């Protein structure tokens, strides 16, 4: 989060608050996603997802759980992942509705995609990728074409048989990637809503110092949750 570097927590720690359980609530997003919210919503559907090595690494059906998926992406090279679909799958979503429905990304976005893709191309935005073939896509993703093709072929075989033999994704989410109409790819990065925890408190939500388990009188006037 640009400009926000934990000043509140740092002030509490400097005042004597006991450090405890500081972590973040992970999510995943397209960079500058408010400018590309439509595409962010369309491409975060449970289609083929790979890391920079061209490998799947989780059940894409969990993409609706942003915390789980954000943590999984954080463990990948570069802390990002590519979610891949094609326009045949997009047409299915336009006609029948998406696999994952949420209150942040409206279903109407599936019919408003092209102007946002055009804006991304004009702006040189690197997190929305389009390609007409696997070879072109491999070049744009900087993944060996043979590796990308094998990953797609393996995934398509699971779609043909209605069984994901790697991560056991819900068969309802197995949509074959044919490349019809061109590929659409979102480069999603791990991100965070904000910090979770950071200082130890008692049952009255009063901040504890590092010297004893009781409430620090020196903190009484300035620090409360």
SVG drawing of the C-alpha trace seen along z (x, -y; Angstrom):
<svg xmlns="http://www.w3.org/2000/svg" viewBox="-27 -10 39 49">
<polyline fill="none" stroke="black" stroke-width="0.4" points="0.0,0.0 2.0,-3.1 2.7,-5.6 1.4,-3.4 4.3,-1.8 2.8,-0.8 3.3,-4.1 0.5,-3.3 2.1,0.0 5.6,-1.6 4.3,-4.4 2.7,-1.8 5.9,0.3 8.1,-2.8 5.7,-3.7 6.4,-0.3 3.6,1.9 4.4,5.6 4.9,6.9 2.7,9.8 1.2,11.7 1.9,9.1 1.0,10.4 -1.1,9.4 -4.4,10.4 -3.4,11.7 -5.4,11.2 -4.5,11.2 -5.1,8.4 -4.1,7.0 -1.7,4.0 -3.6,0.7 -6.8,2.8 -9.1,-0.1 -8.3,-1.2 -8.8,2.3 -11.5,3.5 -13.6,5.0 -10.8,7.2 -9.8,8.0 -13.2,9.5 -13.5,11.3 -10.1,13.0 -10.2,14.1 -12.4,17.0 -11.3,20.6 -9.6,21.4 -6.1,22.6 -3.6,20.9 0.2,21.3 3.3,19.8 6.3,18.4 7.7,21.9 4.5,22.9 3.2,25.1 -0.1,25.3 0.2,25.0 -3.3,25.2 -7.0,25.9 -8.2,22.9 -11.6,23.4 -10.3,21.8 -9.8,18.4 -13.0,17.2 -11.1,17.4 -8.8,14.4 -6.8,15.1 -6.0,18.7 -5.2,17.8 -3.1,14.8 -1.0,16.9 -0.5,19.5 0.6,16.9 3.0,15.4 4.9,18.7 5.4,18.7 8.4,17.1 7.9,13.4 4.8,13.6 2.4,13.7 0.5,16.1 -1.1,16.1 -4.8,17.0 -5.6,18.1 -8.9,18.3 -10.0,17.8 -12.9,16.0 -14.9,19.3 -14.9,19.5 -15.7,15.7 -18.7,16.3 -19.9,19.1 -19.7,16.7 -21.5,14.0 -24.3,16.4 -24.6,18.4 -22.9,16.3 -19.6,16.8 -18.4,19.7 -17.6,17.6 -20.0,14.8 -19.0,12.0 -20.4,8.6 -17.2,6.7 -17.1,7.6 -20.5,7.3 -21.5,9.9 -22.1,7.0 -18.3,6.7 -18.1,9.8 -19.7,7.8 -17.5,4.7 -14.1,6.3 -12.8,5.0 -12.6,1.3 -10.6,2.0 -8.2,4.3 -7.7,1.6 -6.9,-0.9 -4.4,1.5 -2.7,2.0 -2.5,-1.8 -1.1,-2.3 1.5,0.5 0.0,2.2 1.8,5.6 -0.7,7.5 -3.4,8.0 -2.0,10.2 -3.7,11.3 -2.5,13.7 -3.8,15.5 -1.8,18.7 0.0,20.7 3.3,19.8 2.6,16.1 1.4,16.5 4.5,18.4 6.6,15.6 4.7,12.9 4.8,14.9 8.5,15.8 7.7,19.5 9.1,22.1 6.4,22.9 6.8,26.7 6.3,26.4 3.2,24.1 1.7,26.4 2.2,29.5 0.6,27.8 -2.4,26.8 -2.6,30.3 -2.6,31.9 -5.3,29.5 -7.4,30.1 -7.2,33.8 -8.7,33.3 -11.4,31.3 -12.2,34.0 -12.4,36.6 -14.2,34.4 -11.6,35.2 -8.7,33.0 -6.0,35.5 -3.6,33.0 -5.6,30.8 -9.1,32.3 -10.8,29.1 -14.6,29.2 -15.5,30.6 -18.0,27.8 -15.0,25.5 -13.1,27.5 -13.4,25.5 -11.2,26.7 -8.7,24.1 -9.0,24.3 -7.7,20.8 -10.9,20.0 -11.0,16.2 -7.7,15.7 -6.3,16.1 -7.0,13.7 -4.6,13.7 -4.4,11.8 -1.1,11.5 -2.3,11.5 0.0,10.6 -0.3,11.4 -1.4,8.3 -2.8,7.4 -5.8,5.6 -3.7,4.5 -2.0,5.7 -3.6,8.1 -2.5,8.0 0.8,6.4 0.4,5.7 -0.6,7.9 -3.8,7.1 -5.7,8.4 -9.4,9.4 -10.4,5.7 -8.7,4.9 -6.0,3.0 -2.5,2.9 0.2,4.8 3.8,3.8 6.8,6.2 7.6,6.3 4.6,8.1 1.3,9.6 -0.7,6.8 -1.8,3.6 0.9,0.9 0.0,-2.3 2.4,-4.1 0.3,-3.3 -3.1,-4.0 -3.5,-7.5 -2.6,-6.9 -3.1,-3.4 -6.3,-1.4 -7.7,0.8"/>
</svg>
